[in-house]
Amino acid sequence: MSDDSESRDLTGKGFGDGRPRTMGEIAVNLAVSESLANHGHHALVNAHEAAASSHQLMADAGVGDVEQHLDLARWHRWCAIVEEQLADEADQRTPARRNPND
């Protein structure tokens, strides 16, 4: 990811100063976490589809271990299907302010 979200503690742990967290802080944390998770599913669909296509092209060109490329292409396609289902469910389950025409 291009931002520092991987280094952020979005779990609610790590606030060692003992102060109580407000509902506002929890709501912001929740919104950011859900957004990152939703984006992650969509990004993984694209990544798995790209990897499957690349393995298929390598196999078609006869580069390297063709059977391994074909096996990995099948595996990445399956992963893309699963991630797409998760992305669709995340779109339905998570509250969002999206333009319905997008």
N, CA, C and O atoms as CSV, one atom per row, in Angstrom:
chain,resi,resn,atom,element,x,y,z
A,1,MET,N,N,0.839,-1.166,0.000
A,1,MET,CA,C,0.000,0.000,0.000
A,1,MET,C,C,0.887,1.232,0.000
A,1,MET,O,O,2.014,1.198,0.494
A,2,SER,N,N,0.383,2.295,-0.544
A,2,SER,CA,C,1.208,3.478,-0.666
A,2,SER,C,C,1.193,4.338,0.593
A,2,SER,O,O,2.025,5.235,0.734
A,3,ASP,N,N,0.275,4.083,1.496
A,3,ASP,CA,C,0.262,4.861,2.723
A,3,ASP,C,C,0.828,4.040,3.868
A,3,ASP,O,O,1.320,2.930,3.670
A,4,ASP,N,N,0.751,4.598,5.060
A,4,ASP,CA,C,1.333,3.907,6.208
A,4,ASP,C,C,0.293,3.108,6.989
A,4,ASP,O,O,0.472,2.882,8.186
A,5,SER,N,N,-0.790,2.676,6.341
A,5,SER,CA,C,-1.860,1.970,7.044
A,5,SER,C,C,-1.391,0.655,7.642
A,5,SER,O,O,-1.950,0.191,8.635
A,6,GLU,N,N,-0.365,0.046,7.044
A,6,GLU,CA,C,0.117,-1.216,7.584
A,6,GLU,C,C,0.750,-1.027,8.954
A,6,GLU,O,O,0.757,-1.957,9.761
A,7,SER,N,N,1.279,0.153,9.229
A,7,SER,CA,C,1.939,0.383,10.500
A,7,SER,C,C,0.991,0.933,11.554
A,7,SER,O,O,1.389,1.095,12.708
A,8,ARG,N,N,-0.222,1.218,11.196
A,8,ARG,CA,C,-1.181,1.759,12.152
A,8,ARG,C,C,-1.820,0.631,12.952
A,8,ARG,O,O,-2.089,-0.454,12.435
A,9,ASP,N,N,-2.050,0.918,14.213
A,9,ASP,CA,C,-2.748,-0.040,15.066
A,9,ASP,C,C,-4.233,0.279,15.019
A,9,ASP,O,O,-4.694,1.215,15.672
A,10,LEU,N,N,-4.976,-0.494,14.252
A,10,LEU,CA,C,-6.412,-0.266,14.121
A,10,LEU,C,C,-7.219,-1.247,14.952
A,10,LEU,O,O,-8.437,-1.337,14.794
A,11,THR,N,N,-6.566,-1.973,15.825
A,11,THR,CA,C,-7.249,-2.992,16.614
A,11,THR,C,C,-7.814,-2.464,17.917
A,11,THR,O,O,-8.569,-3.167,18.589
A,12,GLY,N,N,-7.470,-1.253,18.287
A,12,GLY,CA,C,-7.910,-0.731,19.565
A,12,GLY,C,C,-6.926,-1.018,20.673
A,12,GLY,O,O,-7.080,-0.516,21.787
A,13,LYS,N,N,-5.914,-1.821,20.383
A,13,LYS,CA,C,-4.843,-2.054,21.339
A,13,LYS,C,C,-3.785,-0.989,21.105
A,13,LYS,O,O,-3.830,-0.279,20.100
A,14,GLY,N,N,-2.865,-0.875,21.994
A,14,GLY,CA,C,-1.775,0.050,21.769
A,14,GLY,C,C,-2.006,1.429,22.339
A,14,GLY,O,O,-1.144,2.297,22.206
A,15,PHE,N,N,-3.134,1.657,22.965
A,15,PHE,CA,C,-3.366,2.916,23.649
A,15,PHE,C,C,-3.009,2.707,25.108
A,15,PHE,O,O,-3.885,2.580,25.963
A,16,GLY,N,N,-1.728,2.674,25.381
A,16,GLY,CA,C,-1.226,2.296,26.688
A,16,GLY,C,C,-1.335,3.362,27.750
A,16,GLY,O,O,-0.922,3.134,28.887
A,17,ASP,N,N,-1.884,4.536,27.414
A,17,ASP,CA,C,-1.949,5.584,28.409
A,17,ASP,C,C,-3.136,5.412,29.355
A,17,ASP,O,O,-3.300,6.213,30.275
A,18,GLY,N,N,-3.949,4.409,29.157
A,18,GLY,CA,C,-5.051,4.101,30.067
A,18,GLY,C,C,-6.282,4.968,29.896
A,18,GLY,O,O,-7.265,4.781,30.613
A,19,ARG,N,N,-6.257,5.896,28.983
A,19,ARG,CA,C,-7.427,6.750,28.807
A,19,ARG,C,C,-8.547,5.969,28.142
A,19,ARG,O,O,-8.280,5.129,27.283
A,20,PRO,N,N,-9.770,6.219,28.509
A,20,PRO,CA,C,-10.881,5.535,27.831
A,20,PRO,C,C,-11.038,6.065,26.414
A,20,PRO,O,O,-10.830,7.249,26.147
A,21,ARG,N,N,-11.401,5.190,25.540
A,21,ARG,CA,C,-11.638,5.579,24.155
A,21,ARG,C,C,-13.062,6.065,24.034
A,21,ARG,O,O,-13.978,5.475,24.607
A,22,THR,N,N,-13.248,7.114,23.308
A,22,THR,CA,C,-14.596,7.647,23.116
A,22,THR,C,C,-15.284,6.885,21.987
A,22,THR,O,O,-14.631,6.221,21.181
A,23,MET,N,N,-16.598,6.989,21.943
A,23,MET,CA,C,-17.345,6.343,20.860
A,23,MET,C,C,-16.969,6.968,19.518
A,23,MET,O,O,-16.992,6.287,18.492
A,24,GLY,N,N,-16.626,8.243,19.516
A,24,GLY,CA,C,-16.192,8.880,18.279
A,24,GLY,C,C,-14.908,8.267,17.754
A,24,GLY,O,O,-14.783,8.016,16.555
A,25,GLU,N,N,-13.942,8.020,18.652
A,25,GLU,CA,C,-12.688,7.386,18.239
A,25,GLU,C,C,-12.944,5.976,17.729
A,25,GLU,O,O,-12.361,5.549,16.733
A,26,ILE,N,N,-13.814,5.265,18.417
A,26,ILE,CA,C,-14.138,3.902,17.995
A,26,ILE,C,C,-14.827,3.925,16.634
A,26,ILE,O,O,-14.543,3.076,15.789
A,27,ALA,N,N,-15.729,4.883,16.407
A,27,ALA,CA,C,-16.441,4.980,15.130
A,27,ALA,C,C,-15.482,5.275,13.983
A,27,ALA,O,O,-15.602,4.695,12.904
A,28,VAL,N,N,-14.535,6.173,14.213
A,28,VAL,CA,C,-13.553,6.485,13.174
A,28,VAL,C,C,-12.695,5.264,12.901
A,28,VAL,O,O,-12.446,4.923,11.745
A,29,ASN,N,N,-12.240,4.604,13.959
A,29,ASN,CA,C,-11.434,3.389,13.824
A,29,ASN,C,C,-12.198,2.339,13.018
A,29,ASN,O,O,-11.635,1.696,12.132
A,30,LEU,N,N,-13.465,2.173,13.328
A,30,LEU,CA,C,-14.298,1.200,12.620
A,30,LEU,C,C,-14.426,1.556,11.147
A,30,LEU,O,O,-14.287,0.685,10.288
A,31,ALA,N,N,-14.686,2.807,10.844
A,31,ALA,CA,C,-14.849,3.225,9.449
A,31,ALA,C,C,-13.571,2.997,8.650
A,31,ALA,O,O,-13.616,2.515,7.518
A,32,VAL,N,N,-12.436,3.346,9.243
A,32,VAL,CA,C,-11.153,3.157,8.554
A,32,VAL,C,C,-10.879,1.674,8.344
A,32,VAL,O,O,-10.463,1.263,7.261
A,33,SER,N,N,-11.112,0.872,9.382
A,33,SER,CA,C,-10.858,-0.568,9.287
A,33,SER,C,C,-11.727,-1.223,8.225
A,33,SER,O,O,-11.241,-2.022,7.425
A,34,GLU,N,N,-13.023,-0.882,8.217
A,34,GLU,CA,C,-13.920,-1.464,7.218
A,34,GLU,C,C,-13.537,-1.029,5.814
A,34,GLU,O,O,-13.587,-1.828,4.879
A,35,SER,N,N,-13.159,0.219,5.664
A,35,SER,CA,C,-12.757,0.711,4.353
A,35,SER,C,C,-11.510,-0.011,3.847
A,35,SER,O,O,-11.438,-0.407,2.683
A,36,LEU,N,N,-10.528,-0.177,4.736
A,36,LEU,CA,C,-9.304,-0.885,4.342
A,36,LEU,C,C,-9.597,-2.342,3.986
A,36,LEU,O,O,-9.052,-2.864,3.014
A,37,ALA,N,N,-10.450,-2.996,4.765
A,37,ALA,CA,C,-10.783,-4.393,4.489
A,37,ALA,C,C,-11.510,-4.513,3.149
A,37,ALA,O,O,-11.204,-5.394,2.345
A,38,ASN,N,N,-12.463,-3.630,2.921
A,38,ASN,CA,C,-13.216,-3.663,1.675
A,38,ASN,C,C,-12.291,-3.415,0.490
A,38,ASN,O,O,-12.339,-4.142,-0.503
A,39,HIS,N,N,-11.460,-2.402,0.593
A,39,HIS,CA,C,-10.510,-2.103,-0.485
A,39,HIS,C,C,-9.572,-3.293,-0.708
A,39,HIS,O,O,-9.241,-3.626,-1.846
A,40,GLY,N,N,-9.153,-3.922,0.375
A,40,GLY,CA,C,-8.242,-5.063,0.271
A,40,GLY,C,C,-8.834,-6.208,-0.529
A,40,GLY,O,O,-8.137,-6.823,-1.337
A,41,HIS,N,N,-10.117,-6.506,-0.317
A,41,HIS,CA,C,-10.749,-7.590,-1.077
A,41,HIS,C,C,-10.764,-7.263,-2.566
A,41,HIS,O,O,-10.446,-8.113,-3.398
A,42,HIS,N,N,-11.134,-6.033,-2.895
A,42,HIS,CA,C,-11.175,-5.645,-4.314
A,42,HIS,C,C,-9.779,-5.661,-4.928
A,42,HIS,O,O,-9.607,-6.084,-6.071
A,43,ALA,N,N,-8.789,-5.205,-4.177
A,43,ALA,CA,C,-7.408,-5.204,-4.683
A,43,ALA,C,C,-6.908,-6.629,-4.894
A,43,ALA,O,O,-6.195,-6.902,-5.860
A,44,LEU,N,N,-7.278,-7.538,-3.992
A,44,LEU,CA,C,-6.847,-8.933,-4.136
A,44,LEU,C,C,-7.484,-9.601,-5.346
A,44,LEU,O,O,-6.846,-10.433,-5.992
A,45,VAL,N,N,-8.728,-9.256,-5.667
A,45,VAL,CA,C,-9.349,-9.788,-6.888
A,45,VAL,C,C,-8.482,-9.415,-8.083
A,45,VAL,O,O,-8.133,-10.265,-8.902
A,46,ASN,N,N,-8.142,-8.138,-8.172
A,46,ASN,CA,C,-7.333,-7.666,-9.306
A,46,ASN,C,C,-5.965,-8.326,-9.330
A,46,ASN,O,O,-5.486,-8.717,-10.394
A,47,ALA,N,N,-5.334,-8.454,-8.181
A,47,ALA,CA,C,-3.996,-9.052,-8.122
A,47,ALA,C,C,-4.026,-10.518,-8.536
A,47,ALA,O,O,-3.161,-10.960,-9.292
A,48,HIS,N,N,-5.007,-11.277,-8.054
A,48,HIS,CA,C,-5.097,-12.696,-8.419
A,48,HIS,C,C,-5.420,-12.870,-9.902
A,48,HIS,O,O,-4.880,-13.768,-10.549
A,49,GLU,N,N,-6.296,-12.020,-10.449
A,49,GLU,CA,C,-6.605,-12.111,-11.873
A,49,GLU,C,C,-5.370,-11.801,-12.714
A,49,GLU,O,O,-5.122,-12.467,-13.719
A,50,ALA,N,N,-4.595,-10.793,-12.309
A,50,ALA,CA,C,-3.376,-10.448,-13.049
A,50,ALA,C,C,-2.359,-11.580,-12.974
A,50,ALA,O,O,-1.718,-11.910,-13.971
A,51,ALA,N,N,-2.213,-12.172,-11.792
A,51,ALA,CA,C,-1.262,-13.280,-11.639
A,51,ALA,C,C,-1.696,-14.480,-12.477
A,51,ALA,O,O,-0.864,-15.129,-13.111
A,52,ALA,N,N,-2.987,-14.772,-12.483
A,52,ALA,CA,C,-3.488,-15.892,-13.289
A,52,ALA,C,C,-3.201,-15.661,-14.771
A,52,ALA,O,O,-2.763,-16.569,-15.477
A,53,SER,N,N,-3.450,-14.452,-15.229
A,53,SER,CA,C,-3.192,-14.131,-16.636
A,53,SER,C,C,-1.718,-14.267,-16.974
A,53,SER,O,O,-1.366,-14.793,-18.030
A,54,SER,N,N,-0.859,-13.797,-16.090
A,54,SER,CA,C,0.580,-13.880,-16.339
A,54,SER,C,C,1.061,-15.326,-16.368
A,54,SER,O,O,1.861,-15.697,-17.227
A,55,HIS,N,N,0.580,-16.141,-15.435
A,55,HIS,CA,C,0.960,-17.559,-15.452
A,55,HIS,C,C,0.455,-18.242,-16.725
A,55,HIS,O,O,1.148,-19.081,-17.300
A,56,GLN,N,N,-0.748,-17.882,-17.158
A,56,GLN,CA,C,-1.289,-18.474,-18.387
A,56,GLN,C,C,-0.443,-18.085,-19.584
A,56,GLN,O,O,-0.153,-18.922,-20.439
A,57,LEU,N,N,-0.042,-16.812,-19.653
A,57,LEU,CA,C,0.821,-16.358,-20.759
A,57,LEU,C,C,2.163,-17.075,-20.746
A,57,LEU,O,O,2.678,-17.456,-21.798
A,58,MET,N,N,2.734,-17.260,-19.551
A,58,MET,CA,C,4.009,-17.982,-19.445
A,58,MET,C,C,3.844,-19.424,-19.915
A,58,MET,O,O,4.696,-19.944,-20.637
A,59,ALA,N,N,2.759,-20.066,-19.512
A,59,ALA,CA,C,2.510,-21.449,-19.928
A,59,ALA,C,C,2.308,-21.529,-21.434
A,59,ALA,O,O,2.871,-22.399,-22.098
A,60,ASP,N,N,1.498,-20.611,-21.974
A,60,ASP,CA,C,1.235,-20.597,-23.418
A,60,ASP,C,C,2.512,-20.392,-24.230
A,60,ASP,O,O,2.644,-20.907,-25.340
A,61,ALA,N,N,3.454,-19.631,-23.658
A,61,ALA,CA,C,4.719,-19.375,-24.350
A,61,ALA,C,C,5.730,-20.497,-24.128
A,61,ALA,O,O,6.802,-20.502,-24.733
A,62,GLY,N,N,5.383,-21.448,-23.256
A,62,GLY,CA,C,6.279,-22.559,-22.993
A,62,GLY,C,C,7.484,-22.183,-22.151
A,62,GLY,O,O,8.530,-22.827,-22.235
A,63,VAL,N,N,7.344,-21.152,-21.344
A,63,VAL,CA,C,8.449,-20.672,-20.522
A,63,VAL,C,C,8.446,-21.398,-19.180
A,63,VAL,O,O,7.425,-21.469,-18.495
A,64,GLY,N,N,9.603,-21.931,-18.823
A,64,GLY,CA,C,9.727,-22.574,-17.511
A,64,GLY,C,C,8.899,-23.837,-17.402
A,64,GLY,O,O,8.677,-24.538,-18.388
A,65,ASP,N,N,8.448,-24.116,-16.197
A,65,ASP,CA,C,7.639,-25.310,-15.906
A,65,ASP,C,C,6.190,-25.020,-16.275
A,65,ASP,O,O,5.453,-24.411,-15.499
A,66,VAL,N,N,5.788,-25.460,-17.464
A,66,VAL,CA,C,4.464,-25.158,-17.997
A,66,VAL,C,C,3.364,-25.677,-17.078
A,66,VAL,O,O,2.390,-24.970,-16.821
A,67,GLU,N,N,3.507,-26.892,-16.586
A,67,GLU,CA,C,2.480,-27.454,-15.695
A,67,GLU,C,C,2.334,-26.641,-14.415
A,67,GLU,O,O,1.225,-26.438,-13.921
A,68,GLN,N,N,3.456,-26.180,-13.885
A,68,GLN,CA,C,3.389,-25.357,-12.672
A,68,GLN,C,C,2.685,-24.029,-12.966
A,68,GLN,O,O,1.881,-23.560,-12.160
A,69,HIS,N,N,2.988,-23.426,-14.117
A,69,HIS,CA,C,2.305,-22.185,-14.491
A,69,HIS,C,C,0.796,-22.413,-14.635
A,69,HIS,O,O,-0.007,-21.596,-14.185
A,70,LEU,N,N,0.422,-23.522,-15.262
A,70,LEU,CA,C,-1.008,-23.818,-15.423
A,70,LEU,C,C,-1.682,-24.051,-14.076
A,70,LEU,O,O,-2.800,-23.592,-13.844
A,71,ASP,N,N,-0.993,-24.766,-13.193
A,71,ASP,CA,C,-1.528,-25.020,-11.858
A,71,ASP,C,C,-1.700,-23.707,-11.087
A,71,ASP,O,O,-2.733,-23.484,-10.456
A,72,LEU,N,N,-0.693,-22.851,-11.143
A,72,LEU,CA,C,-0.774,-21.571,-10.441
A,72,LEU,C,C,-1.827,-20.651,-11.061
A,72,LEU,O,O,-2.484,-19.894,-10.346
A,73,ALA,N,N,-1.989,-20.710,-12.367
A,73,ALA,CA,C,-3.036,-19.916,-13.019
A,73,ALA,C,C,-4.411,-20.352,-12.518
A,73,ALA,O,O,-5.259,-19.511,-12.220
A,74,ARG,N,N,-4.633,-21.664,-12.425
A,74,ARG,CA,C,-5.912,-22.179,-11.895
A,74,ARG,C,C,-6.115,-21.731,-10.447
A,74,ARG,O,O,-7.201,-21.294,-10.066
A,75,TRP,N,N,-5.048,-21.847,-9.648
A,75,TRP,CA,C,-5.144,-21.476,-8.237
A,75,TRP,C,C,-5.466,-19.993,-8.089
A,75,TRP,O,O,-6.327,-19.635,-7.285
A,76,HIS,N,N,-4.800,-19.126,-8.842
A,76,HIS,CA,C,-5.063,-17.683,-8.755
A,76,HIS,C,C,-6.478,-17.352,-9.231
A,76,HIS,O,O,-7.123,-16.460,-8.679
A,77,ARG,N,N,-6.966,-18.065,-10.254
A,77,ARG,CA,C,-8.347,-17.831,-10.697
A,77,ARG,C,C,-9.332,-18.184,-9.586
A,77,ARG,O,O,-10.302,-17.462,-9.356
A,78,TRP,N,N,-9.076,-19.301,-8.897
A,78,TRP,CA,C,-9.940,-19.718,-7.788
A,78,TRP,C,C,-9.889,-18.672,-6.669
A,78,TRP,O,O,-10.925,-18.301,-6.118
A,79,CYS,N,N,-8.708,-18.206,-6.342
A,79,CYS,CA,C,-8.564,-17.178,-5.305
A,79,CYS,C,C,-9.327,-15.909,-5.691
A,79,CYS,O,O,-9.963,-15.282,-4.844
A,80,ALA,N,N,-9.260,-15.536,-6.965
A,80,ALA,CA,C,-9.968,-14.344,-7.435
A,80,ALA,C,C,-11.471,-14.508,-7.275
A,80,ALA,O,O,-12.166,-13.560,-6.908
A,81,ILE,N,N,-11.978,-15.708,-7.548
A,81,ILE,CA,C,-13.414,-15.974,-7.386
A,81,ILE,C,C,-13.818,-15.822,-5.930
A,81,ILE,O,O,-14.828,-15.189,-5.622
A,82,VAL,N,N,-13.028,-16.404,-5.034
A,82,VAL,CA,C,-13.332,-16.327,-3.599
A,82,VAL,C,C,-13.260,-14.878,-3.123
A,82,VAL,O,O,-14.155,-14.416,-2.414
A,83,GLU,N,N,-12.216,-14.167,-3.502
A,83,GLU,CA,C,-12.073,-12.769,-3.084
A,83,GLU,C,C,-13.193,-11.904,-3.661
A,83,GLU,O,O,-13.653,-10.970,-3.005
A,84,GLU,N,N,-13.632,-12.207,-4.882
A,84,GLU,CA,C,-14.731,-11.437,-5.463
A,84,GLU,C,C,-16.015,-11.646,-4.673
A,84,GLU,O,O,-16.790,-10.710,-4.476
A,85,GLN,N,N,-16.236,-12.881,-4.221
A,85,GLN,CA,C,-17.402,-13.141,-3.377
A,85,GLN,C,C,-17.300,-12.362,-2.072
A,85,GLN,O,O,-18.285,-11.783,-1.614
A,86,LEU,N,N,-16.111,-12.347,-1.473
A,86,LEU,CA,C,-15.914,-11.591,-0.242
A,86,LEU,C,C,-16.077,-10.086,-0.487
A,86,LEU,O,O,-16.665,-9.385,0.337
A,87,ALA,N,N,-15.566,-9.598,-1.600
A,87,ALA,CA,C,-15.707,-8.177,-1.928
A,87,ALA,C,C,-17.172,-7.812,-2.126
A,87,ALA,O,O,-17.619,-6.770,-1.646
A,88,ASP,N,N,-17.925,-8.659,-2.828
A,88,ASP,CA,C,-19.353,-8.403,-3.035
A,88,ASP,C,C,-20.098,-8.379,-1.709
A,88,ASP,O,O,-20.938,-7.511,-1.471
A,89,GLU,N,N,-19.781,-9.340,-0.848
A,89,GLU,CA,C,-20.444,-9.377,0.453
A,89,GLU,C,C,-20.055,-8.159,1.287
A,89,GLU,O,O,-20.896,-7.585,1.978
A,90,ALA,N,N,-18.794,-7.768,1.225
A,90,ALA,CA,C,-18.356,-6.578,1.967
A,90,ALA,C,C,-19.090,-5.338,1.467
A,90,ALA,O,O,-19.480,-4.482,2.262
A,91,ASP,N,N,-19.280,-5.240,0.159
A,91,ASP,CA,C,-20.023,-4.102,-0.400
A,91,ASP,C,C,-21.453,-4.062,0.138
A,91,ASP,O,O,-21.992,-2.985,0.391
A,92,GLN,N,N,-22.063,-5.228,0.311
A,92,GLN,CA,C,-23.437,-5.299,0.797
A,92,GLN,C,C,-23.538,-5.081,2.300
A,92,GLN,O,O,-24.497,-4.473,2.777
A,93,ARG,N,N,-22.556,-5.574,3.049
A,93,ARG,CA,C,-22.633,-5.556,4.503
A,93,ARG,C,C,-22.102,-4.297,5.165
A,93,ARG,O,O,-22.583,-3.910,6.229
A,94,THR,N,N,-21.128,-3.660,4.559
A,94,THR,CA,C,-20.494,-2.523,5.221
A,94,THR,C,C,-21.180,-1.236,4.800
A,94,THR,O,O,-21.471,-1.022,3.623
A,95,PRO,N,N,-21.433,-0.386,5.783
A,95,PRO,CA,C,-22.046,0.884,5.439
A,95,PRO,C,C,-21.087,1.730,4.623
A,95,PRO,O,O,-19.889,1.776,4.900
A,96,ALA,N,N,-21.615,2.384,3.638
A,96,ALA,CA,C,-20.760,3.202,2.788
A,96,ALA,C,C,-21.556,4.340,2.204
A,96,ALA,O,O,-22.779,4.275,2.082
A,97,ARG,N,N,-20.859,5.355,1.855
A,97,ARG,CA,C,-21.480,6.486,1.169
A,97,ARG,C,C,-20.970,6.444,-0.264
A,97,ARG,O,O,-20.026,7.143,-0.629
A,98,ARG,N,N,-21.608,5.620,-1.050
A,98,ARG,CA,C,-21.207,5.464,-2.451
A,98,ARG,C,C,-22.274,6.072,-3.349
A,98,ARG,O,O,-23.456,6.126,-3.010
A,99,ASN,N,N,-21.815,6.523,-4.497
A,99,ASN,CA,C,-22.733,6.981,-5.512
A,99,ASN,C,C,-23.291,5.742,-6.197
A,99,ASN,O,O,-22.518,4.983,-6.782
A,100,PRO,N,N,-24.603,5.501,-6.151
A,100,PRO,CA,C,-25.170,4.283,-6.756
A,100,PRO,C,C,-24.938,4.193,-8.253
A,100,PRO,O,O,-25.123,3.122,-8.830
A,101,ASN,N,N,-24.541,5.273,-8.899
A,101,ASN,CA,C,-24.283,5.249,-10.335
A,101,ASN,C,C,-22.858,4.857,-10.672
A,101,ASN,O,O,-22.510,4.762,-11.849
A,102,ASP,N,N,-22.015,4.624,-9.653
A,102,ASP,CA,C,-20.613,4.228,-9.892
A,102,ASP,C,C,-20.526,2.817,-10.366
A,102,ASP,O,O,-19.429,2.317,-10.616
